[in-house]
């Protein structure tokens, strides 16, 4: 995934080389455009994760079983 790799490249190596403002803006816009071109699938992945993390049915069932035993 290029946007993440560009971000980490910047964090790791930006202090070793001098980047002018135009280069930084260009790299940011490239990463942003790549991210936005894939935003529907990213949003779907986030919704799936939220559903998985937000589903407490199994945990509530286990807790209710514990209360019955007590």
C-alpha positions as CSV (number, residue, x, y, z in Angstrom):
1,X,0.0,0.0,0.0
2,X,1.8,3.1,-1.2
3,X,0.4,5.8,1.0
4,X,1.5,4.0,4.2
5,X,4.9,3.2,2.7
6,X,5.3,6.9,1.7
7,X,4.4,8.0,5.2
8,X,6.9,5.6,6.8
9,X,9.5,6.6,4.3
10,X,9.0,10.2,5.3
11,X,9.2,9.4,9.0
12,X,12.4,7.4,8.7
13,X,14.4,9.3,6.1
14,X,13.1,12.9,6.0
15,X,15.4,14.0,8.7
16,X,18.4,12.6,6.7
17,X,17.7,14.5,3.5
18,X,16.3,17.9,2.8
19,X,12.9,18.0,1.2
20,X,11.5,21.2,-0.1
21,X,7.9,22.2,0.5
22,X,6.8,21.4,-3.1
23,X,8.1,17.8,-2.9
24,X,6.4,17.2,0.4
25,X,3.1,18.6,-1.0
26,X,3.5,16.4,-4.1
27,X,4.1,13.3,-2.1
28,X,1.2,14.0,0.2
29,X,-1.2,14.6,-2.7
30,X,-0.1,11.4,-4.3
31,X,-0.7,9.4,-1.1
32,X,-4.1,11.2,-0.5
33,X,-5.3,10.5,-4.1
34,X,-4.4,6.8,-3.8
35,X,-6.2,6.6,-0.5
36,X,-9.3,8.4,-1.9
37,X,-9.4,6.2,-5.0
38,X,-9.9,3.2,-2.7
39,X,-12.2,4.9,-0.1
40,X,-15.2,2.7,-0.7
41,X,-13.3,-0.5,0.1
42,X,-11.6,1.2,3.1
43,X,-15.0,2.3,4.4
44,X,-16.4,-1.2,3.9
45,X,-13.5,-2.7,5.8
46,X,-14.0,-0.2,8.7
47,X,-17.7,-1.0,8.8
48,X,-16.9,-4.8,9.0
49,X,-14.4,-4.2,11.8
50,X,-16.8,-2.1,13.7
51,X,-19.5,-4.8,13.4
52,X,-17.0,-7.5,14.5
53,X,-15.7,-5.4,17.4
54,X,-19.1,-4.1,18.4
55,X,-20.9,-7.5,18.4
56,X,-20.9,-8.5,22.1
57,X,-23.5,-11.3,21.7
58,X,-21.0,-14.1,22.4
59,X,-19.5,-12.3,25.4
60,X,-22.9,-11.5,26.8
61,X,-23.9,-15.2,26.4
62,X,-20.8,-16.4,28.2
63,X,-21.4,-13.8,31.0
64,X,-25.0,-14.9,31.4
65,X,-23.9,-18.5,31.6
66,X,-21.5,-17.5,34.4
67,X,-24.3,-15.7,36.3
68,X,-26.5,-18.8,36.1
69,X,-23.8,-21.0,37.6
70,X,-23.2,-18.5,40.5
